[in-house]
């Protein structure tokens, strides 16, 4: 089974087809070649370092909520400071 994690784009390097996402307070550089042009403030689903789908804000926040619920259920406690605020720059 493959898992995709939602992340908010916080920086973009279009010439390299990469971006930096923030999810659950962590930042990671990802490849954006599969989804095309992205903008700071947009949300994407990431799998193995690649953005595989763009999400609208409402859908992204719902998926983040579900991840937080799953992590809490698995004993990781309350996940806070996700850095995924609903405002889009």
C-alpha positions, -999 to 999 in steps of 0.1 A, spaced: 0 0 0 12 35 -9 7 64 14 6 100 3 10 128 28 -4 163 23 20 192 25 19 230 21 43 245 -4 65 271 13 92 276 -14 95 269 -51 124 264 -75 107 261 -109 140 259 -128 148 227 -108 112 213 -107 114 213 -69 96 228 -40 99 228 -2 68 216 16 59 218 53 38 191 69 34 184 107 61 210 114 87 194 92 101 207 59 112 186 29 124 193 -6 102 175 -32 101 171 -69 72 187 -87 77 174 -122 46 152 -121 21 180 -111 35 209 -132 38 245 -119 31 250 -82 29 282 -61 37 290 -25 6 284 -4 -7 255 -25 -11 220 -11 1 188 -27 0 151 -19 36 138 -16 47 102 -21 84 92 -19 96 127 -25 73 135 -54 42 157 -55 16 134 -71 -15 155 -68 -26 191 -62 -53 197 -35 -76 226 -28 -73 240 7 -105 224 20 -95 189 9 -60 194 22 -71 204 56 -95 175 58 -67 150 49 -44 167 75 -71 163 101 -74 126 92 -36 121 94 -36 138 129 -64 115 140 -46 84 128 -13 94 144 -30 101 177 -47 67 175 -14 50 169 1 66 200 20 95 187 0 119 208 -15 151 196 3 164 165 4 201 166 23 229 148 16 213 114 24 246 96 -6 239 74 -28 270 80 -57 274 57 -46 308 44 -31 308 9 -6 335 0 
